[in-house]
Amino acid sequence: MKALVYNGAHSVCYHEVKLPVSREQDVAVDVLQAGICGTDMCAVRDGRPVVEPLMTLGHEFVGRRQDTGEMVVGNPLLSCGQCRACKRGWSHLCAQRVVLGVHRPGAFTHTVLLPASRLVPMSGVTLEQAALVDPVATALHAFRLAPRPEGPVAVLGAGAIGLSMLFVLKSQGINDVTMTDIAQQRLDFALAGGADVVALRAEGSYDVVYDTVGSIVTRQDAVLRSIPGGDTVLVGLHSSELNVPAGPIIGGERTIHGSFGYTDDEFREAAALVPSVSTQWVHTVGFSDAEFAFKSLLAGRSDPRHVKVQMRMDH
């Protein structure tokens, strides 16, 4: 079957692959729709995370179980269940963590294998909404890491995670949300999604700042724009560096949280939330156009209105 794989040269290509050997508890799922994520981009462009050549990418997907015909979304984080993190309920931080599309063949193909325990049934949603469970779960986890804000909050970046963050904040009754981005089209989506203030760069101070970009500049802004005693949640992965002056952190007792993935419960909660998420910022392409779409994203040539690109599989 054809798959979109990492070709080992900071790029992607179509490649004929075989269905991986099934492990115990694995279920075959026919992929219906899959999203291109920032993690996929970083793996190909920057080598973070490290992906072996000819690995089938993709971890945000909705599909149909071959054994039951049921529509499902797949939790792409696999854990051992035995390490200290797993025993504390932090399966997403498992010492032996395996990520779909990074460590085992992913969803940018026609059929993917996942343990049945990783599958969550879906109904009453569009394919676009269902394929957004992963970014919404990522945002829900980031929200849960910091104390519930009593005052204004800021979300830096109106990409897929940023707009998912806005959706989660509004679903949790959080008001006075400022969103920043350098693209006006994305700020327009933020306004449509309920942002109270939009700007090119955050001004003022905030109870909590969520950085969904991950550049050196946005990480600095995120920390320094939080109030004394406030919280910063770092979600974005763009840069490998964190360069923030220590004085404001120590003297202001500011807290920095790293945020990765989500717990199993948060993934299921996100699946229950997505029937209300707007998909006006999702652009869907056929699988035959997915390689071009991915390369356009890598080269920065994509339409800024296409905040999230998803590929639809033909069966």
LONUDREN-561384 format. One record per residue (C-alpha): x, y, z; chain. Coordinates in steps of 0.02 Angstrom, whole numbers. Layout:
<node><px>X</px><py>Y</py><pz>Z</pz><chaine>A</chaine></node>
...
//
This chain:
<node><px>0</px><py>0</py><pz>0</pz><chaine>A</chaine></node>
<node><px>57</px><py>179</py><pz>-31</pz><chaine>A</chaine></node>
<node><px>116</px><py>283</py><pz>117</pz><chaine>A</chaine></node>
<node><px>187</px><py>456</py><pz>144</pz><chaine>A</chaine></node>
<node><px>355</px><py>425</py><pz>228</pz><chaine>A</chaine></node>
<node><px>506</px><py>520</py><pz>290</pz><chaine>A</chaine></node>
<node><px>638</px><py>492</py><pz>156</pz><chaine>A</chaine></node>
<node><px>792</px><py>530</py><pz>261</pz><chaine>A</chaine></node>
<node><px>836</px><py>691</py><pz>170</pz><chaine>A</chaine></node>
<node><px>732</px><py>819</py><pz>267</pz><chaine>A</chaine></node>
<node><px>586</px><py>783</py><pz>153</pz><chaine>A</chaine></node>
<node><px>443</px><py>662</py><pz>122</pz><chaine>A</chaine></node>
<node><px>391</px><py>552</py><pz>-22</pz><chaine>A</chaine></node>
<node><px>266</px><py>418</py><pz>-69</pz><chaine>A</chaine></node>
<node><px>330</px><py>242</py><pz>-43</pz><chaine>A</chaine></node>
<node><px>254</px><py>69</py><pz>-57</pz><chaine>A</chaine></node>
<node><px>248</px><py>-13</py><pz>114</pz><chaine>A</chaine></node>
<node><px>182</px><py>-176</py><pz>185</pz><chaine>A</chaine></node>
<node><px>59</px><py>-183</py><pz>327</pz><chaine>A</chaine></node>
<node><px>167</px><py>-199</py><pz>484</pz><chaine>A</chaine></node>
<node><px>169</px><py>-365</py><pz>576</pz><chaine>A</chaine></node>
<node><px>25</px><py>-364</py><pz>698</pz><chaine>A</chaine></node>
<node><px>68</px><py>-367</py><pz>882</pz><chaine>A</chaine></node>
<node><px>-42</px><py>-445</py><pz>1014</pz><chaine>A</chaine></node>
<node><px>-195</px><py>-336</py><pz>1046</pz><chaine>A</chaine></node>
<node><px>-171</px><py>-240</py><pz>883</pz><chaine>A</chaine></node>
<node><px>-322</px><py>-191</py><pz>781</pz><chaine>A</chaine></node>
<node><px>-317</px><py>-145</py><pz>596</pz><chaine>A</chaine></node>
<node><px>-397</px><py>24</py><pz>562</pz><chaine>A</chaine></node>
<node><px>-433</px><py>91</py><pz>388</pz><chaine>A</chaine></node>
<node><px>-380</px><py>274</py><pz>393</pz><chaine>A</chaine></node>
<node><px>-513</px><py>396</py><pz>336</pz><chaine>A</chaine></node>
<node><px>-429</px><py>562</py><pz>372</pz><chaine>A</chaine></node>
<node><px>-262</px><py>615</py><pz>449</pz><chaine>A</chaine></node>
<node><px>-187</px><py>783</py><pz>496</pz><chaine>A</chaine></node>
<node><px>-12</px><py>850</py><pz>466</pz><chaine>A</chaine></node>
<node><px>54</px><py>903</py><pz>636</pz><chaine>A</chaine></node>
<node><px>196</px><py>1014</py><pz>695</pz><chaine>A</chaine></node>
<node><px>280</px><py>858</py><pz>763</pz><chaine>A</chaine></node>
<node><px>283</px><py>784</py><pz>587</pz><chaine>A</chaine></node>
<node><px>358</px><py>946</py><pz>522</pz><chaine>A</chaine></node>
<node><px>492</px><py>957</py><pz>658</pz><chaine>A</chaine></node>
<node><px>540</px><py>775</py><pz>633</pz><chaine>A</chaine></node>
<node><px>568</px><py>801</py><pz>447</pz><chaine>A</chaine></node>
<node><px>641</px><py>976</py><pz>451</pz><chaine>A</chaine></node>
<node><px>742</px><py>976</py><pz>611</pz><chaine>A</chaine></node>
<node><px>766</px><py>795</py><pz>660</pz><chaine>A</chaine></node>
<node><px>667</px><py>820</py><pz>822</pz><chaine>A</chaine></node>
<node><px>603</px><py>691</py><pz>863</pz><chaine>A</chaine></node>
<node><px>720</px><py>570</py><pz>775</pz><chaine>A</chaine></node>
<node><px>628</px><py>468</py><pz>645</pz><chaine>A</chaine></node>
<node><px>707</px><py>327</py><pz>546</pz><chaine>A</chaine></node>
<node><px>705</px><py>342</py><pz>355</pz><chaine>A</chaine></node>
<node><px>553</px><py>268</py><pz>269</pz><chaine>A</chaine></node>
<node><px>449</px><py>281</py><pz>427</pz><chaine>A</chaine></node>
<node><px>266</px><py>310</py><pz>386</pz><chaine>A</chaine></node>
<node><px>223</px><py>475</py><pz>471</pz><chaine>A</chaine></node>
<node><px>60</px><py>534</py><pz>548</pz><chaine>A</chaine></node>
<node><px>-24</px><py>518</py><pz>717</pz><chaine>A</chaine></node>
<node><px>-181</px><py>627</py><pz>707</pz><chaine>A</chaine></node>
<node><px>-312</px><py>520</py><pz>624</pz><chaine>A</chaine></node>
<node><px>-487</px><py>452</py><pz>617</pz><chaine>A</chaine></node>
<node><px>-526</px><py>284</py><pz>541</pz><chaine>A</chaine></node>
<node><px>-639</px><py>133</py><pz>537</pz><chaine>A</chaine></node>
<node><px>-602</px><py>-29</py><pz>628</pz><chaine>A</chaine></node>
<node><px>-590</px><py>-174</py><pz>507</pz><chaine>A</chaine></node>
<node><px>-662</px><py>-297</py><pz>634</pz><chaine>A</chaine></node>
<node><px>-817</px><py>-199</py><pz>686</pz><chaine>A</chaine></node>
<node><px>-838</px><py>-60</py><pz>557</pz><chaine>A</chaine></node>
<node><px>-844</px><py>67</py><pz>699</pz><chaine>A</chaine></node>
<node><px>-773</px><py>242</py><pz>671</pz><chaine>A</chaine></node>
<node><px>-632</px><py>277</py><pz>794</pz><chaine>A</chaine></node>
<node><px>-492</px><py>397</py><pz>832</pz><chaine>A</chaine></node>
<node><px>-325</px><py>329</py><pz>887</pz><chaine>A</chaine></node>
<node><px>-226</px><py>384</py><pz>1038</pz><chaine>A</chaine></node>
<node><px>-50</px><py>381</py><pz>965</pz><chaine>A</chaine></node>
<node><px>43</px><py>373</py><pz>1132</pz><chaine>A</chaine></node>
<node><px>85</px><py>196</py><pz>1186</pz><chaine>A</chaine></node>
<node><px>154</px><py>163</py><pz>1360</pz><chaine>A</chaine></node>
<node><px>226</px><py>16</py><pz>1457</pz><chaine>A</chaine></node>
<node><px>108</px><py>30</py><pz>1606</pz><chaine>A</chaine></node>
<node><px>246</px><py>-21</py><pz>1727</pz><chaine>A</chaine></node>
<node><px>368</px><py>124</py><pz>1746</pz><chaine>A</chaine></node>
<node><px>358</px><py>258</py><pz>1883</pz><chaine>A</chaine></node>
<node><px>270</px><py>381</py><pz>1767</pz><chaine>A</chaine></node>
<node><px>139</px><py>255</py><pz>1712</pz><chaine>A</chaine></node>
<node><px>104</px><py>203</py><pz>1891</pz><chaine>A</chaine></node>
<node><px>74</px><py>386</py><pz>1934</pz><chaine>A</chaine></node>
<node><px>-53</px><py>404</py><pz>1794</pz><chaine>A</chaine></node>
<node><px>69</px><py>494</py><pz>1679</pz><chaine>A</chaine></node>
<node><px>68</px><py>368</py><pz>1538</pz><chaine>A</chaine></node>
<node><px>110</px><py>505</py><pz>1413</pz><chaine>A</chaine></node>
<node><px>278</px><py>525</py><pz>1503</pz><chaine>A</chaine></node>
<node><px>316</px><py>339</py><pz>1501</pz><chaine>A</chaine></node>
<node><px>503</px><py>298</py><pz>1502</pz><chaine>A</chaine></node>
<node><px>470</px><py>174</py><pz>1361</pz><chaine>A</chaine></node>
<node><px>350</px><py>286</py><pz>1267</pz><chaine>A</chaine></node>
<node><px>312</px><py>238</py><pz>1088</pz><chaine>A</chaine></node>
<node><px>230</px><py>366</py><pz>973</pz><chaine>A</chaine></node>
<node><px>135</px><py>320</py><pz>816</pz><chaine>A</chaine></node>
<node><px>219</px><py>393</py><pz>663</pz><chaine>A</chaine></node>
<node><px>383</px><py>414</py><pz>756</pz><chaine>A</chaine></node>
<node><px>430</px><py>244</py><pz>828</pz><chaine>A</chaine></node>
<node><px>305</px><py>134</py><pz>736</pz><chaine>A</chaine></node>
<node><px>218</px><py>157</py><pz>567</pz><chaine>A</chaine></node>
<node><px>91</px><py>296</py><pz>569</pz><chaine>A</chaine></node>
<node><px>-71</px><py>349</py><pz>488</pz><chaine>A</chaine></node>
<node><px>-16</px><py>429</py><pz>324</pz><chaine>A</chaine></node>
<node><px>-69</px><py>272</py><pz>232</pz><chaine>A</chaine></node>
<node><px>-225</px><py>167</py><pz>204</pz><chaine>A</chaine></node>
<node><px>-217</px><py>52</py><pz>354</pz><chaine>A</chaine></node>
<node><px>-136</px><py>74</py><pz>526</pz><chaine>A</chaine></node>
<node><px>-117</px><py>-45</py><pz>673</pz><chaine>A</chaine></node>
<node><px>-148</px><py>6</py><pz>852</pz><chaine>A</chaine></node>
<node><px>-194</px><py>-87</py><pz>1011</pz><chaine>A</chaine></node>
<node><px>-381</px><py>-90</py><pz>1042</pz><chaine>A</chaine></node>
<node><px>-352</px><py>2</py><pz>1206</pz><chaine>A</chaine></node>
<node><px>-290</px><py>153</py><pz>1106</pz><chaine>A</chaine></node>
<node><px>-451</px><py>170</py><pz>1005</pz><chaine>A</chaine></node>
<node><px>-594</px><py>286</py><pz>1055</pz><chaine>A</chaine></node>
<node><px>-764</px><py>270</py><pz>967</pz><chaine>A</chaine></node>
<node><px>-829</px><py>424</py><pz>877</pz><chaine>A</chaine></node>
<node><px>-1001</px><py>471</py><pz>814</pz><chaine>A</chaine></node>
<node><px>-1096</px><py>628</py><pz>768</pz><chaine>A</chaine></node>
<node><px>-940</px><py>717</py><pz>704</pz><chaine>A</chaine></node>
<node><px>-864</px><py>761</py><pz>537</pz><chaine>A</chaine></node>
<node><px>-700</px><py>683</py><pz>484</pz><chaine>A</chaine></node>
<node><px>-617</px><py>853</py><pz>503</pz><chaine>A</chaine></node>
<node><px>-676</px><py>867</py><pz>684</pz><chaine>A</chaine></node>
<node><px>-628</px><py>689</py><pz>728</pz><chaine>A</chaine></node>
<node><px>-452</px><py>713</py><pz>660</pz><chaine>A</chaine></node>
<node><px>-432</px><py>861</py><pz>779</pz><chaine>A</chaine></node>
<node><px>-446</px><py>758</py><pz>938</pz><chaine>A</chaine></node>
<node><px>-257</px><py>753</py><pz>959</pz><chaine>A</chaine></node>
<node><px>-227</px><py>943</py><pz>953</pz><chaine>A</chaine></node>
<node><px>-379</px><py>975</py><pz>1062</pz><chaine>A</chaine></node>
<node><px>-315</px><py>847</py><pz>1188</pz><chaine>A</chaine></node>
<node><px>-144</px><py>931</py><pz>1183</pz><chaine>A</chaine></node>
<node><px>-226</px><py>1097</py><pz>1223</pz><chaine>A</chaine></node>
<node><px>-333</px><py>1022</py><pz>1360</pz><chaine>A</chaine></node>
<node><px>-178</px><py>950</py><pz>1443</pz><chaine>A</chaine></node>
<node><px>-89</px><py>1118</py><pz>1433</pz><chaine>A</chaine></node>
<node><px>-240</px><py>1202</py><pz>1513</pz><chaine>A</chaine></node>
<node><px>-239</px><py>1077</py><pz>1657</pz><chaine>A</chaine></node>
<node><px>-54</px><py>1103</py><pz>1697</pz><chaine>A</chaine></node>
<node><px>-74</px><py>1279</py><pz>1767</pz><chaine>A</chaine></node>
<node><px>-195</px><py>1340</py><pz>1901</pz><chaine>A</chaine></node>
<node><px>-360</px><py>1400</py><pz>1833</pz><chaine>A</chaine></node>
<node><px>-332</px><py>1584</py><pz>1790</pz><chaine>A</chaine></node>
<node><px>-430</px><py>1719</py><pz>1880</pz><chaine>A</chaine></node>
<node><px>-376</px><py>1858</py><pz>1763</pz><chaine>A</chaine></node>
<node><px>-325</px><py>1878</py><pz>1581</pz><chaine>A</chaine></node>
<node><px>-231</px><py>1744</py><pz>1486</pz><chaine>A</chaine></node>
<node><px>-132</px><py>1748</py><pz>1325</pz><chaine>A</chaine></node>
<node><px>-106</px><py>1619</py><pz>1189</pz><chaine>A</chaine></node>
<node><px>46</px><py>1651</py><pz>1081</pz><chaine>A</chaine></node>
<node><px>20</px><py>1582</py><pz>907</pz><chaine>A</chaine></node>
<node><px>-144</px><py>1553</py><pz>814</pz><chaine>A</chaine></node>
<node><px>-91</px><py>1393</py><pz>729</pz><chaine>A</chaine></node>
<node><px>-182</px><py>1228</py><pz>753</pz><chaine>A</chaine></node>
<node><px>-128</px><py>1207</py><pz>934</pz><chaine>A</chaine></node>
<node><px>-160</px><py>1391</py><pz>972</pz><chaine>A</chaine></node>
<node><px>-336</px><py>1387</py><pz>900</pz><chaine>A</chaine></node>
<node><px>-366</px><py>1222</py><pz>990</pz><chaine>A</chaine></node>
<node><px>-305</px><py>1308</py><pz>1149</pz><chaine>A</chaine></node>
<node><px>-429</px><py>1448</py><pz>1121</pz><chaine>A</chaine></node>
<node><px>-568</px><py>1321</py><pz>1095</pz><chaine>A</chaine></node>
<node><px>-524</px><py>1232</py><pz>1257</pz><chaine>A</chaine></node>
<node><px>-512</px><py>1395</py><pz>1356</pz><chaine>A</chaine></node>
<node><px>-683</px><py>1451</py><pz>1296</pz><chaine>A</chaine></node>
<node><px>-758</px><py>1280</py><pz>1327</pz><chaine>A</chaine></node>
<node><px>-695</px><py>1293</py><pz>1507</pz><chaine>A</chaine></node>
<node><px>-775</px><py>1465</py><pz>1531</pz><chaine>A</chaine></node>
<node><px>-614</px><py>1567</py><pz>1524</pz><chaine>A</chaine></node>
<node><px>-640</px><py>1748</py><pz>1471</pz><chaine>A</chaine></node>
<node><px>-518</px><py>1888</py><pz>1428</pz><chaine>A</chaine></node>
<node><px>-410</px><py>1788</py><pz>1309</pz><chaine>A</chaine></node>
<node><px>-279</px><py>1876</py><pz>1203</pz><chaine>A</chaine></node>
<node><px>-211</px><py>1786</py><pz>1050</pz><chaine>A</chaine></node>
<node><px>-58</px><py>1835</py><pz>949</pz><chaine>A</chaine></node>
<node><px>5</px><py>1789</py><pz>777</pz><chaine>A</chaine></node>
<node><px>99</px><py>1870</py><pz>634</pz><chaine>A</chaine></node>
<node><px>-32</px><py>1817</py><pz>505</pz><chaine>A</chaine></node>
<node><px>-191</px><py>1921</py><pz>498</pz><chaine>A</chaine></node>
<node><px>-290</px><py>1775</py><pz>424</pz><chaine>A</chaine></node>
<node><px>-254</px><py>1673</py><pz>580</pz><chaine>A</chaine></node>
<node><px>-301</px><py>1817</py><pz>693</pz><chaine>A</chaine></node>
<node><px>-466</px><py>1824</py><pz>600</pz><chaine>A</chaine></node>
<node><px>-495</px><py>1641</py><pz>642</pz><chaine>A</chaine></node>
<node><px>-452</px><py>1681</py><pz>824</pz><chaine>A</chaine></node>
<node><px>-582</px><py>1820</py><pz>828</pz><chaine>A</chaine></node>
<node><px>-711</px><py>1703</py><pz>753</pz><chaine>A</chaine></node>
<node><px>-665</px><py>1575</py><pz>886</pz><chaine>A</chaine></node>
<node><px>-701</px><py>1695</py><pz>1029</pz><chaine>A</chaine></node>
<node><px>-535</px><py>1781</py><pz>1064</pz><chaine>A</chaine></node>
<node><px>-564</px><py>1943</py><pz>1158</pz><chaine>A</chaine></node>
<node><px>-406</px><py>2029</py><pz>1096</pz><chaine>A</chaine></node>
<node><px>-293</px><py>1990</py><pz>948</pz><chaine>A</chaine></node>
<node><px>-123</px><py>2066</py><pz>915</pz><chaine>A</chaine></node>
<node><px>42</px><py>2038</py><pz>828</pz><chaine>A</chaine></node>
<node><px>127</px><py>2027</py><pz>998</pz><chaine>A</chaine></node>
<node><px>64</px><py>2015</py><pz>1176</pz><chaine>A</chaine></node>
<node><px>59</px><py>2173</py><pz>1282</pz><chaine>A</chaine></node>
<node><px>21</px><py>2190</py><pz>1466</pz><chaine>A</chaine></node>
<node><px>29</px><py>2047</py><pz>1591</pz><chaine>A</chaine></node>
<node><px>-69</px><py>1887</py><pz>1611</pz><chaine>A</chaine></node>
<node><px>-110</px><py>1756</py><pz>1742</pz><chaine>A</chaine></node>
<node><px>-60</px><py>1618</py><pz>1620</pz><chaine>A</chaine></node>
<node><px>28</px><py>1627</py><pz>1453</pz><chaine>A</chaine></node>
<node><px>23</px><py>1478</py><pz>1334</pz><chaine>A</chaine></node>
<node><px>161</px><py>1476</py><pz>1204</pz><chaine>A</chaine></node>
<node><px>104</px><py>1367</py><pz>1060</pz><chaine>A</chaine></node>
<node><px>242</px><py>1426</py><pz>942</pz><chaine>A</chaine></node>
<node><px>402</px><py>1378</py><pz>1031</pz><chaine>A</chaine></node>
<node><px>523</px><py>1505</py><pz>958</pz><chaine>A</chaine></node>
<node><px>657</px><py>1587</py><pz>1065</pz><chaine>A</chaine></node>
<node><px>562</px><py>1753</py><pz>1056</pz><chaine>A</chaine></node>
<node><px>391</px><py>1683</py><pz>1100</pz><chaine>A</chaine></node>
<node><px>462</px><py>1584</py><pz>1245</pz><chaine>A</chaine></node>
<node><px>541</px><py>1742</py><pz>1314</pz><chaine>A</chaine></node>
<node><px>380</px><py>1839</py><pz>1290</pz><chaine>A</chaine></node>
<node><px>279</px><py>1701</py><pz>1372</pz><chaine>A</chaine></node>
<node><px>382</px><py>1703</py><pz>1531</pz><chaine>A</chaine></node>
<node><px>404</px><py>1891</py><pz>1545</pz><chaine>A</chaine></node>
<node><px>220</px><py>1929</py><pz>1509</pz><chaine>A</chaine></node>
<node><px>159</px><py>1821</py><pz>1652</pz><chaine>A</chaine></node>
<node><px>121</px><py>1911</py><pz>1814</pz><chaine>A</chaine></node>
<node><px>230</px><py>1886</py><pz>1969</pz><chaine>A</chaine></node>
<node><px>173</px><py>1719</py><pz>2037</pz><chaine>A</chaine></node>
<node><px>99</px><py>1679</py><pz>1867</pz><chaine>A</chaine></node>
<node><px>121</px><py>1530</py><pz>1752</pz><chaine>A</chaine></node>
<node><px>191</px><py>1498</py><pz>1580</pz><chaine>A</chaine></node>
<node><px>149</px><py>1340</py><pz>1484</pz><chaine>A</chaine></node>
<node><px>270</px><py>1294</py><pz>1344</pz><chaine>A</chaine></node>
<node><px>187</px><py>1188</py><pz>1210</pz><chaine>A</chaine></node>
<node><px>268</px><py>1238</py><pz>1045</pz><chaine>A</chaine></node>
<node><px>420</px><py>1145</py><pz>978</pz><chaine>A</chaine></node>
<node><px>489</px><py>1263</py><pz>845</pz><chaine>A</chaine></node>
<node><px>658</px><py>1295</py><pz>928</pz><chaine>A</chaine></node>
<node><px>767</px><py>1178</py><pz>1028</pz><chaine>A</chaine></node>
<node><px>826</px><py>1323</py><pz>1137</pz><chaine>A</chaine></node>
<node><px>755</px><py>1410</py><pz>1290</pz><chaine>A</chaine></node>
<node><px>839</px><py>1577</py><pz>1328</pz><chaine>A</chaine></node>
<node><px>751</px><py>1668</py><pz>1469</pz><chaine>A</chaine></node>
<node><px>830</px><py>1783</py><pz>1600</pz><chaine>A</chaine></node>
<node><px>831</px><py>1701</py><pz>1772</pz><chaine>A</chaine></node>
<node><px>798</px><py>1860</py><pz>1872</pz><chaine>A</chaine></node>
<node><px>613</px><py>1880</py><pz>1829</pz><chaine>A</chaine></node>
<node><px>584</px><py>1694</py><pz>1859</pz><chaine>A</chaine></node>
<node><px>667</px><py>1691</py><pz>2029</pz><chaine>A</chaine></node>
<node><px>620</px><py>1866</py><pz>2088</pz><chaine>A</chaine></node>
<node><px>443</px><py>1853</py><pz>2023</pz><chaine>A</chaine></node>
<node><px>416</px><py>1672</py><pz>2076</pz><chaine>A</chaine></node>
<node><px>354</px><py>1633</py><pz>1901</pz><chaine>A</chaine></node>
<node><px>323</px><py>1452</py><pz>1856</pz><chaine>A</chaine></node>
<node><px>366</px><py>1373</py><pz>1688</pz><chaine>A</chaine></node>
<node><px>278</px><py>1213</py><pz>1637</pz><chaine>A</chaine></node>
<node><px>332</px><py>1103</py><pz>1494</pz><chaine>A</chaine></node>
<node><px>180</px><py>1025</py><pz>1411</pz><chaine>A</chaine></node>
<node><px>186</px><py>865</py><pz>1309</pz><chaine>A</chaine></node>
<node><px>41</px><py>764</py><pz>1241</pz><chaine>A</chaine></node>
<node><px>-101</px><py>716</py><pz>1357</pz><chaine>A</chaine></node>
<node><px>-161</px><py>581</py><pz>1475</pz><chaine>A</chaine></node>
<node><px>-278</px><py>443</py><pz>1418</pz><chaine>A</chaine></node>
<node><px>-422</px><py>527</py><pz>1509</pz><chaine>A</chaine></node>
<node><px>-386</px><py>693</py><pz>1425</pz><chaine>A</chaine></node>
<node><px>-386</px><py>610</py><pz>1254</pz><chaine>A</chaine></node>
<node><px>-557</px><py>538</py><pz>1289</pz><chaine>A</chaine></node>
<node><px>-618</px><py>706</py><pz>1355</pz><chaine>A</chaine></node>
<node><px>-557</px><py>790</py><pz>1196</pz><chaine>A</chaine></node>
<node><px>-651</px><py>662</py><pz>1091</pz><chaine>A</chaine></node>
<node><px>-810</px><py>715</py><pz>1182</pz><chaine>A</chaine></node>
<node><px>-772</px><py>901</py><pz>1152</pz><chaine>A</chaine></node>
<node><px>-735</px><py>901</py><pz>965</pz><chaine>A</chaine></node>
<node><px>-916</px><py>895</py><pz>904</pz><chaine>A</chaine></node>
<node><px>-918</px><py>1081</py><pz>951</pz><chaine>A</chaine></node>
<node><px>-751</px><py>1131</py><pz>874</pz><chaine>A</chaine></node>
<node><px>-751</px><py>1241</py><pz>719</pz><chaine>A</chaine></node>
<node><px>-657</px><py>1172</py><pz>569</pz><chaine>A</chaine></node>
<node><px>-659</px><py>1330</py><pz>462</pz><chaine>A</chaine></node>
<node><px>-469</px><py>1336</py><pz>478</pz><chaine>A</chaine></node>
<node><px>-447</px><py>1156</py><pz>418</pz><chaine>A</chaine></node>
<node><px>-399</px><py>1126</py><pz>236</pz><chaine>A</chaine></node>
<node><px>-427</px><py>951</py><pz>168</pz><chaine>A</chaine></node>
<node><px>-331</px><py>878</py><pz>22</pz><chaine>A</chaine></node>
<node><px>-339</px><py>708</py><pz>-60</pz><chaine>A</chaine></node>
<node><px>-203</px><py>584</py><pz>-17</pz><chaine>A</chaine></node>
<node><px>-133</px><py>601</py><pz>-193</pz><chaine>A</chaine></node>
<node><px>-97</px><py>785</py><pz>-154</pz><chaine>A</chaine></node>
<node><px>-29</px><py>757</py><pz>21</pz><chaine>A</chaine></node>
<node><px>155</px><py>751</py><pz>-28</pz><chaine>A</chaine></node>
<node><px>142</px><py>920</py><pz>-115</pz><chaine>A</chaine></node>
<node><px>45</px><py>992</py><pz>32</pz><chaine>A</chaine></node>
<node><px>176</px><py>931</py><pz>157</pz><chaine>A</chaine></node>
<node><px>320</px><py>1001</py><pz>55</pz><chaine>A</chaine></node>
<node><px>229</px><py>1166</py><pz>36</pz><chaine>A</chaine></node>
<node><px>213</px><py>1177</py><pz>225</pz><chaine>A</chaine></node>
<node><px>398</px><py>1138</py><pz>245</pz><chaine>A</chaine></node>
<node><px>444</px><py>1274</py><pz>121</pz><chaine>A</chaine></node>
<node><px>326</px><py>1402</py><pz>198</pz><chaine>A</chaine></node>
<node><px>226</px><py>1414</py><pz>37</pz><chaine>A</chaine></node>
<node><px>58</px><py>1359</py><pz>104</pz><chaine>A</chaine></node>
<node><px>-93</px><py>1474</py><pz>111</pz><chaine>A</chaine></node>
<node><px>-98</px><py>1554</py><pz>286</pz><chaine>A</chaine></node>
<node><px>-285</px><py>1518</py><pz>289</pz><chaine>A</chaine></node>
<node><px>-242</px><py>1333</py><pz>289</pz><chaine>A</chaine></node>
<node><px>-197</px><py>1325</py><pz>473</pz><chaine>A</chaine></node>
<node><px>-218</px><py>1137</py><pz>482</pz><chaine>A</chaine></node>
<node><px>-196</px><py>1027</py><pz>329</pz><chaine>A</chaine></node>
<node><px>-280</px><py>858</py><pz>333</pz><chaine>A</chaine></node>
<node><px>-272</px><py>721</py><pz>202</pz><chaine>A</chaine></node>
<node><px>-423</px><py>616</py><pz>156</pz><chaine>A</chaine></node>
<node><px>-393</px><py>436</py><pz>108</pz><chaine>A</chaine></node>
<node><px>-485</px><py>349</py><pz>-34</pz><chaine>A</chaine></node>
<node><px>-537</px><py>169</py><pz>-2</pz><chaine>A</chaine></node>
//
